Amino acid sequence: MATLVWSPRALDDLEAIREYIARDSDRYARLFVQRVVRVAESIPQHPLLGAVVPEYQREELRERLFQNYRVVYRVLGEVVEIVTIVHAARLFPPIPES
């Protein structure tokens, strides 16, 4: 099974989303973060299960959907890097080359 790592950007994204949700409910903000982490932690078991990110069409750059969010990750051999977490309605941010 691959090793999971989080990019600083992904951690910042998750924190920003938590803060946004917490404006209405700390409880739901915590639950959301827990569920996103669970989704991320499941990726290394089957890293190629996620769809290729259509904006980039790069085989190593994939995504899993959770509610209205895209959990974008990169498969680098035995490492899965969570790259960013972005709301599906937002413009997709640039992703640096691996």
N, C-alpha and C positions, 0 to 999 in steps of 0.2 A: 504494500500500500504506500502511496506517495505521502510525503510530508507536507503539511499545510503551513503556509506563512501568510501573514497579512502585511500589505504595503502600508506605509504611513498614510498615504492618501485614503486607502480603504478605511483605516481606523478613524481618520478625521471625518470621512463621510458618515460612518456609523454614529459617531458622536454628534454630529450636526443633526442627523435625523432624530436621534434620541432627544436632543434638546428641543427640537421643533415639536415633537409629539408630547413632550413633558409639559409644554405650555398649557395643554389641556388635561393631561393625566400622567402623573409619574408612574402609576401602575402599568398603563398600557405602553408607555415608553420602555419600561424594563422588559415587559413581555415581548415587545417587538424585537428588541436587541437579542434577547435569548433565542428567539425563533430564527433570526437571521444567522446567528452564530451556529445554531443547529444545522441549518442548510449548508453553511460553509464547511462545517466539520464533516458533513456527509460526502462532500465532493471528492476527496482523495480516494474513496472506495471505488468510484467509477468516474474518473475525471473526464472521459470522453462522452459521457452521457449528455452533458450540456450542449446546447446549440452553439454553432459558430456565430460570433457576433457579426450580424449582417453589415454593419457599417464598415467593417474592416476585412472580412473574408480571409482571415488568417486562421489556419487550422489550430494553432496553439492558443488562440484567444476565444474563450467560450463564456457562456452565461447560463445561469439558472435563475428562474423567476421566483420571486416570493412576494405575494400580494401585488402591489403596483411597482415593485422595485426589481431592478436587474442587478444580480450579484455577478459581477464580471471577474473572471479569473484567467490566469495564464498557466498552461501546462508546460513545464520545463523539465522533461525527463521524470525524475522521481520527486519533483517539487511541484506543488500547486500553490500559486501565489494569488491571493485575493487582491485584485487590482483596484477596483472601485465598486461602489454601490450607488446606483443612480435611479431616481424616479423615472418610470417609463415615459412620462409625459415631457420630460426635460430633454433638451438637446444633448446628444452624447458627447462627453468630453474627449479631448485628444488623449490617446494612450501612447506612451513612449514605447519605442521598439525594445524588444528583450535583449 
